[in-house]
């Protein structure tokens, strides 16, 4: 949804009606993740993608139909057959697409949601995509953190108090992690039941990448971090090196002792399970105090440190002398990155990014051509 939001919002503000198809569940090697959306504009425009091209035509037609009759539809697309014109996924995956009619009458909360997303405020949208009562399909609740000043924590209803309570409780957990997901309940929100499926768009601020060490490798890591969607901060205690001109791809450049900066950010609640920490200075006077802080933060998703094998062994010894436990040290990725044979700063940045992605999604880092297992974990 995020990638098509500007066009959707423009039409919504103009009072137009748009067909919106959203991937709400995937199975096996589906090409697009849950949350990917496609718009059918008021003049027949197609914006976005739900499958990378496999079923766009069918979703487009369905979007036009839904705009005409107003009834939302949950459609499953599976494997295509040998007919080149058959609708299906050649990759062997399966995806569920929810198609609905969106305008100011059907989705009056869209403007407020867009404002939250653009301002970097967390907000989630939970929509019923399947229910025994067709009248309940398409109903939604908007959920914001309860501690956001001036914002209504919950807007809308799914049609039953029990359903609202159960879904809002679960949505808050997804919102904290920034994950889209389809949840299953009984028709009235029973946790041990089936019949009602609710898709959750969880729009959290971009995850953070904290890059410590204002060196040439850091500039490359900052570029690839931005490409992957991270909010990138470069931090170094040396003002002559930590400058905006040297790191134009970073969202911010901070001149501060790294361990003090990380401790302050964690104390302010600006570090979470999606945060990745890349320690690139390979200088013990910076690295060891910083890693003492980083490895003791349970909410950090990834901690990697650059250096040779000799630097790594010396670093481990210093950390142990500082009282860092074996379990805490086990969280450290050092030397940082995957074995790609990287030499240049740019190649090294790819290696680091590859390790972060592999750990995030459960990949092993091997060549896909050498594996028989499924591609998507």
C-alpha positions, 0 to 999 in steps of 0.5 A: 500500500505504501508505494501506491498511497500518493496516487490513491490519496490524490484520487480520494481527495478529488472525490474519485472512486478507486478499485484497490487490490491487495495481497493479503496472504501468500503460499510457497513462492508467491512473487509479491508479499502481503501488503502489495497493492494495485489500483484501478483508477477512475479513468482506467489507470493501473498503478502498482502490482500484486504479482509482478505481472502474472495475474495483474490483468485478472485483478484489473478486471476484478477491480473494475467489477468491484467499483461498479457493484461495490461488493468486496471480493477475496480471490485466490490465484494459484498455479497456471496451467499449460495454456499461456493465456490461463490466469495463474502464477507461473512461479508455483505460488499461491496468493490471496488478493482482496479487492475493494472499492475505495472513496471518501464514503467507503474509507473516510479515515484514509486522509488521517492514515496517510497523514500518520504515515507521512509524518512517521507515526505508527498506524495500523488498518485491520480489515475483514477480508472473509466472514460468513456474513457478507455484510461484515466483509470490508469493515475495518478498525484503525489502530494507533499506539495508545500513548500518541497524544491527540490521536484516537487509539481506535477508530471504527468497528468490525461489528462486534465488541469481542472481535474489536477487542481481540483484533485490536490487541493483536494488531498492537503487537503487529504494529510494534514490529511493523508487520503486515499479516492476515489473522484468523478468528471465529465469526465474532472474534473467538480466538480458537475459531475460524470463519473470520479473516482480518488483514492488517496493514501495519505502518510503522516508521522505517526501521533504523540502520545505525552505522558507527564509524565514518569511513569509506565503507560506511558511505557504501553501507549507508547507500545500500541501507537507504536502498533497502528502506532503512532510516540510516544514521552514521555516527562517529566521535570525530567531527572531521570525518562525520560530515554530511558532505561525506555521507550524502546518502545518510538520513542523519550524521551524528558527531558523538561517542558511539556508545553514548549515542546508542545508549541515549537512543535506546533509553529514548525508545528509538531502538527496536527489534527492527534496528540493525547496528553496523560497527565499522570502526575496528578501533577498540576504543570505539568498538568495545564500549559500543558493543557492550551497550549493543549486545545488552539491548535485547530489542536490537535485531542485528549487531555486526562488527567489521575487522580481520580475524585478528581484530575479531579475536582481540575484540572478543577478549576485550569484551569478555574482560569487560564482563560481556557474557557468552550468550551476549557475545553469541549475538555478534556477527563478526567479522561482519557480512557473508562470504561473497569474496567482497573487496571494494566498499560497495561489494562489502556493503552488499555482503553486509546487507546480504547477511542482514537479509538472510538473518531476517528471513531465515536464509542460509546464504547459499547459492539458490542453484545449489539448493532444492529447498523452497526459495522464500522462507 
